[in-house]
């Protein structure tokens, strides 16, 4: 009956361990899946953020372009104001010129009429003929004086008429030039207004493009945020599965420990030197490993001392050639022995020597996947 009581818990423990290992494998696969999803979302997030930066740069370029357009439009507006001022001034000059033309035409016409009247008076003079005026003169000198007077009067009228004609021609030429300049100003004004209209249309179209970029940026940033959220969720799932794996590993090791020899009886009568040597080896081989790994390394040493294939003492097992690398190859064992092992390694060595043997393994090595056995930390025991 005692034998059955011992076998049954061991069988149940084995089943539990197998179940734990299976669930651990499932979790490992799930972790890989979530890590793949996390990487994919992080990659998509980075791509979306990069795209958003490019879109933002393009949008800024368009905004800078609109600023240039608005500056140009403002300049055109100032030019248009100047043109309108010049056109207004030109209209005033033309209006003034027209008045001058009207006045010159009036003066010319009046001079012409006066000249005609004087000529008519000279040659008609009522009932008195031009000859009679000379005959009635008291002397030849008087007659000549009258003739010279009439000639000078005619010359004066003629010169004034020509002067008025020239003045009128000058004013008309000036008016023609003013009209030409007015036409040129009107043309410049029309060209300016056409440019303003074209520029306004370009600004409106650019503003529409900027809005499209803004909408696209918002869409891409929303995608990036979604990818970030998905990556964070995947990270949380990975941590949760890793924590479950850690707890499962602890449970597996706990069950293994329960199956080990925990009678509390010493495996042999060890000396303080044996304790020091074992603690030193444990630190040299498993300083960065979990406590269960330290116990397992110590158990391998004790199992070898018990085995008929190895020396039956601590010194012989540890210094056997080509067995423990820190002892026979890289001198790490000697360096630790010189300064003394740490407290945790001493405690593990003490437990093992007091009978806490956690397995019947004779070997262990770094776990590179090439050897089957029980994995504890970075080591596989077999």
Beta strands, then each sheet from edge to edge (+ up, - down):
strand 1: 364-366
strand 2: 374-376
strand 3: 379-381
sheet 1: 1+ 3- 2+
end
